[in-house]
Amino acid sequence: MGDMTDRVMIFIDGSNLYHSLKNFFNRTDIDMGKLGNKLLGRRRLARIYYYNAKVGRREEPERYRDQQAFFTGVSAIPYCELRLGRLVYTSNWPNTPPYEKGVDIQLATDMITHSFKNNYDVTVLVAGDNDYVGALQSVKDNGKHVEVALFGKERTSRRLRVVADRVITINARFLKGCWK
């Protein structure tokens, strides 16, 4: 399980977290600090990196305001870094929803870079996207331990489960005490 001297860096794919909370629990009012502590257990926190894409101020003013308030809360958490990509709105918006640009690449790059700088012993990835498998393998090949925190059943994110040294299942029991 690792020991108490292990330095842990937590990487959170914000939109995955948001949509998973919405789909599985019908609420999104998670306390990021408490979630971080839960993932950490009795180990030492190096840092939490939270990734998301900024909503367009012009396109969606109300959602933009809500998101800014949320980001302010995330930034206030000790040792938590907010890393923002952008949402790209196509000419067909609002019929076509905007898509994220650069967020997953940024997360993967940071995770690998910090591993080579020896800034952590264990990484915990909160994401469900199989695109992260290569980055996680690279981190493992660099001698680090890799944990993946996942929502949903055993059959989801199969390749992430295979590459992980340890899978943390995020369910109602796990999130007890993590809500605002």
Secondary structure, 3 states (H helix, E strand, C coil): CCCCCCEEEEEEEHHHHHHHHHHHHCCCCECHHHHHHHHHCCCEEEEEEEEEEECCCCCCHHHHHHHHHHHHHHHCCCCEEEEEEEEECCCCCCCCCCEEECHHHHHHHHHHHHHHCCCCCEEEEECCCHHHHHHHHHHHHCCCEEEEEECCCCCCCHHHHHHCCEEEECCHHHHCCCEC
